C-alpha cells in the first residue's frame, strides 16, 4: 500500500465536532490528515495512535488575505504552548492535533466559540450557498419556461430533463445546507446559554446533503454527455474549456496575489473583476457558438436527409406521383416522457412539386398530455397568430377518427391540421386541403404503428 491516501470527504464546514472525531478515528487506523484540497483530503500513513484533534475558526483568515496574519501567528504560538500543533487550514478553519492524553482545550468559552462560527458562516459559507440557491432557481425558471413554450420539443430530449433534475437537486442541496446550519446554530446557541456544548455531530444531515448534491451533479454529467453525443462537440468543448480557463485564471491570480502580500480587499476586488470579465466573455461566446451550430447542423444529429423509409406518411400515399426530385427528411428523438418524429417532403428548389410536413408525438405520461397539446394549440392561438392572423378552430371530420383542429384566418381555413387520439398528437401541414380519402389514409398512417 502507498503512504498517501486521498478521500473526498463531505463534511459540513461548521461541523467541527464531526471533523475532529473523524480525524481521531483515522489516526487510530494509521492515517494522519496532511492537507485539505478542493476535491479530496490528503492523509499520510503513520503509526496508529490516539491523537486528539480540535477545530477552530478564525474570522480574520480569508482566501484573499495574506497568510498568516499577525493575529494568527500569535494564536498559533498560544496553541503550540498548550501542546497543539497546526495540521492544516481550510479557508477560515484551522485544524490542530495533540498527542498528549488530556490536552488543554483551545477554546473554553462555548458561547464565544458559537459566535465566532456564526460570524465565519455569515461571511463566507452562507453567501456562497445563497448564491448557489439563487442560481438554481434562476436556471430552473428558464428551463421550465422553455418547456412551457415548447413542451414536446423539450420533453422529448434528455438534456432539458436532466438539467431540470440537476438544478432542482442542487437547489435543494443548497437549501438543506442553509437550513441545516441555521438549525445547528440555534441548537448550539441554546446549549451554550445553559453552560453546555452541542456534542452531537451532523453526520446524518451531512450524508443527506451530500446525497442530494451528488445526485444533482450526477444528473449534470449525462446532460453534458447527451449534448456531446448529439453532435454539438464544439459547443461542449467550448463550454468545458471556458469554465476550466475561468477557474484556473481566477484561482492563479488570487493565490499569486495572496503569496505576494496583496491586501485582502484589493485581492478580492481584482479577482471578482477578472472573473466577471471572463464570465461576460464566456456568456457572449457560447450563445454565438450555439447559434452557429444550430444553423450549420439543424440542431440535431438524428436528422436524416433521406428518410423516406422512416416516414410513416409520404405524398405518394396520398396519390401524388413519385418523383426523383423529392427530398425526404426525417428527424426523431425520444425520452422517457415523450417521443417525437418530424417529417418533411418537398421538391428541389424550382421544381413546383407539392410539400408535406408533419410531426408525430407520443406522450407517455398522461399528466403531460394536455400540456403538450396546449403547446401546439398556442402556436396559432398566441405565438404565430400575432404574426399570421391564424387561429385554431375545431374541425368535425369523421375521416380523421380523432379530435381535430384546423387553422383559420379572416379569409378562411388553411390546410393545417392538429389531431389527437389516445396518447398521440399529430400536426400536419400540406399545400392543399385533404380530401376525405386522403384524410383517412393520413389518419391510418400517422396514428398507426410506432414512431
N, C-alpha and C positions, 0 to 999 in steps of 0.2 A: 504493500500500500504506500501511497505517497505521503509526504509530510504536510501537504496543504489540502484543505477541503473548502469548497465553495457551496454555500447553501443560500437559496433565495428566500430568506426569512420574511415573514409577513406580519411583523409586529406593529401594533398601533403606536404612533410616535409618543403618546402620553403615557403609555403603559410601562412605566419604568420598573414596576414590581415584576411584571411578567418577563421583561427582558433580563433582569437580574437573576431571577430564578432559572430561566432557560440557560443562561451562560454558566451558572453554577453546575447544572446537570451536564453540560457539555464538558466542563473542566473535569468533572468526576469520571468522564469517559475518555479523557486524554486529549481533549481538543480545546485550545485557548483562542479566544477571539483576537484577531490582529487588526482588521480593518473592515469598515462598513462601506461597500461600494454602491453604485446606483442600482445594480441588478442583483448583487449577491453579497453575503457576508463571508469574509475570508477567515478561516481558522487554521491554526498551526498545531502540529502534533506535539504533545508534551506528556510527561508522566501524569497519570491520573492522580488528582489531588483534590482536597476540599478547599476550594478557593471561594472567597466571598466577593460579591460584586455589588456595586452601588451605581445608580444612575442619577445624575444631576442635570439641571438645566440652567443655562447662563444667558440671560436676556441680552447682554451686550454682544454676544457672539452672533455672527451672521455669515452667510455665504458670500457676502460682499466685503465685510470688514477685514482689514489686515489681521493676520493671526500670528501669535496671540496678542491680545491687548494687555496693558499693564495690569488691569484688574484680574485678568485670567491668570497671569503669571503669579500674582500674589495668592490667588485661590489655589493654584496648583502646589505652591510651596506649602501652604497650610495643610493640604491633603497629604503631601509627602511626609510631613512631620507627624501626621496622625496615622501613618502606615498605609496610606492608599496610593497606588501607582496609576497614573493615567494610561488607559489602554488605547482609546481612540475617541474621535468626536463624530457626531452626526448632526450637522447644522448647529443648533444651539444646545444639543445634548452632549454631555461628556460621560464616558463610562470608565469607572475606576475598579481596580481589583486589589484585594488584600489577602495575603497568605496566612496571617495570624488567626488564631481561633476566634477571639472576640474583639474585632477591631472597633475603635471608637466610631460611632455613626457620624457621617459627614454632616448630615442635616438633622437637627433635633427639634426644630420648631415646625410642626406639621402644617400649621396654618400658613406660615410663610412659604413653605415648600409648595403648597397648593396654589398660592397666589402667583408664585414665580412661574409655575407650569401654565397657569391661565394666561399670564402676560405673553409667554412664548407662543402659546397656541393662537392667541389673537393676532400676533404679529406675523407669523409665518404659516402655520398649519391651516388655520381656518380660512384665510383668504384664498389659498390655492384650491381648497375643496369647494368653497363657494363659487369660485370662477369655473371649476370643472362642472359643477351642478348647472350653472347658467349656460355654459357651453352645450351641455347635454340637452337642456330644454330648448335652446336655440336651434340645435341640429334636428331635434325631434319635430319642432314646429315646421321647419322647411321640408323634412322628409314626409311628414303626414300631409302637408299642403300639396306636395307633388302627387301623392297617392290620390287625394281627393280630386285633383284636376284631371288625372288620367288613371282611374282605378285599374282597368285591365292592363294598360301598358306597364304600370309599375308593379302590380301584384303578380304578374306573370314572370317576373325576373327575380332571381335570387338576391342580387346585390341590394336593392332597396329594402327587402325584408330583413336581411342580415344586419344592415346598417340601423334600421329601426330597433331591432332587438339589441344590438350592441350599445347604442346610445341610451336606450331605456335602462339597461343593466348598469352602465357606467354612471348614469344619473342616480340610480337607486343606490349604488355603492357610495357615491359622494354624500347622498342624503343620510345613509346609515352611518357613515363616518362622522358627520356633523352631529347627528342625533345621539350617537354613541358617546361622543366626547362630552356633550352637554349633560348627558345622564351621569357619566363618570364624575364630572366636575361637581355637580350638585351633591352626589353621594359623598365624594371626598371632602367637600367643604363642610357638610353636616358632621361627618366623623371628626374632622379637625376641631370643630366648635365644641365638641363634647370631650376633647382631650384624647381622642383615639386616632387610629390610622386605618385607611381603607386597605385591608390586606389582600383581598381577593384580586386576582389578575383578570384581564379581559379576554381570556383565551377563547371562550365560545363565540363571543362577538367578533373577535379578530378573524376567526375562521369563517364566520358567516359573511363578513365584509369581503374577505379575500375570495371566497367562492363566487359571490355576485360579481365582483370586479373581474375576476378571472374568466367568468362566463362571457362577460361583455367583450373582453379582449379576444376571447376565442371566437366570438362571432365576427369581429372585425377582420380576422385573418382570412376566413373563407370569402368574405365580401371583397377584399382586395384580390384574392386569388381568382374569383369569378371575373373580376374586371380584367385581370391579366389574361385569363384563358379566353375571354370574349374577343380578343384581338387587339385590345387597347394597350398593347405592350408599351408603346411610347408614353402614353398618359400615366401608366402605372410607374414606369421607371422615373418619369419626371416628378411625380408626387413623392416617391420614396427618396430620390436623390435630394430634392428640395428640402425635405424635412431633416435629413441627415446633415446637410450643409448648415441649415439654420441652427441645429443643436450643437454641432461641432464648433461653429464660429463663435456663437454666444458663450458657450462654456469655455472655450480657449481664451477669449477676451476677458471674461470675468476672472478666471483663475490667474491669468497673467497680471492683471492689474492688482489683484489681491496679493500676489507674491512681491510686487514692486512697491507695496505700501500705499497704494492709491486709497484715499479716504472712502469709506463705505458708501456714503451718499453719492459721491461722484461716480464710483464704480457702478452703482445701481442705475443711475440716470443714463450713463453711456450704454450700458448693457441693454436697458429697456429700449433706448432709441435705436440701436442697431437691430435688435430683434424686431421692432415694429417696422423698420425699413425693409428688412429681408422678408418679413411676413407679407408686407404690401406687395413687394415684387413677386413673391410666390403666388399671392391671390390673383394678380393680374396675369401671370404667365400660364397658370393651369387652365383657366377658362378658355384662353386662346387656343391652347393645345387640344382641349376637348372639342371645341368647335371645329378646329381643323380636322380632327379625327372623324367627327360625325359627317362632315362634308365629303371627306375622301372615301370613307368606308360605308356610309349609310348607317352607322351606329350599331351594327350587329354583325357577328361573324356567322350567323345562321342563315343569312340571306343566300338564296340560290337563284342565279340568273337564268338557269334552265330548269325550272321547277315544275314542268308540266306533269310529270309522273306523280308529284306530291300534291298537286292541286285537286281538290275534290270536285271542282266545277270549272269547266272551260267554255269558251264561246261556242266551240264545236258541239257541245252537248245541247246548246240552245238553238242549233240549226245554222250557225254561221259556217260557211265553207272554210276548210283548212287552208292555211297559207304559210309558206316558209318565212314570211316577213313578220310573223307573230313573235313577240318576246314574252316569255313566261317567267315571272318572278314569284318566288315563294319564300316566306320568312316565317319561322316558328320558334317558340320558346315556351318553357313550362316551369312552374314552381309547384310546391305542394298545395297552393291555393287556387291558382288559375293557370290554364294552358291557353295558348294564343297562336293563331295562324293567320297570316295575311297574304293575299294573292293579288297579283296584278297581271293582266294580259292586255297588251297593246301592240300596235304595229310599229314598224320602223318609221322614223320621222318622215312626214310627207306621204305616207302610204294610204292615208284615209281609211284605214281599217278601223272597225269598232273597238271600243275599250270596255273592259270589265275589271272592276276592283271589288274585293270583299274581305271582311275579317270574320273569323270564327273563333269564339271564346267559350271555353267550358269553365264554369265556376264551381269548384269542388266544395266550398264551404257555403252552405245555404245562407248563412247570415250576411255574406258579402254580395249576394246576387243583386239585391236592389241597389246597392252602392255602384256596382259595375254597370247595371242597366242605366242608372241615372247619369253615369259618366258619358254614355252615348247620347242620351236624350239632351243633355246640357250642351252638346256640340252646336245644335241649331237653335235650341230654345234660349241659349245665353251667348256662348262664346262666338260661334260662327254667325249666329243670327244677327248680331250687331253689324257685321260686315256685309252679309249677303241678303239680309231680309228674310231668310228662310226660317221655318219653324216646323215642328213635327205635328202631324195630325193622325189620329187613329185611323187605320185602314181596315175595312171589313172585306176581306178577300179570302174565301174558304180554300182557295187553291194553295195558300201558304200553310194551312193547317197549323197555325201558330198565332200568337198575339203580335200584331204588326202595326208599325207606324210608317208614315210616308212624309217626306219633306215637301212643304209648300212654301210659295211666296205669294205676293199680291197678284201675280199673273197666272198662278195655277200650280199644279203638282210638278215635282221633279221625279226622275227615275232613280230615286234614292230611297232605300228601304231599310228599316230596322225591325227585326223579328226575333222573338224568343220563344223557346219551347223547352220545358224541363229545366235543365241547368245550362243550356246553351244559348248564346246570343250571337246573332248573325247581323252584320252590317254590310249592305251591298249597294254599289253604285254602278250604273250602266249608262250607255249613251242614249238608249231609247227605252220606253216603257216595256215591261214584260207582258207577254200575252198570258192567258190562263194556262196554256200548255207549258210555256217556258217557266212560269211561276211554279207549277207543280214539279217540274224537273229540278229547278233550283232548290226547292224545299227538300226534295228527296235526297239530293246530293249533299246539301250543306248541313242538314240535320241528321243524316245517317252516317254511321261509322265514327271513327276517331280522327282527331286532327293529325 
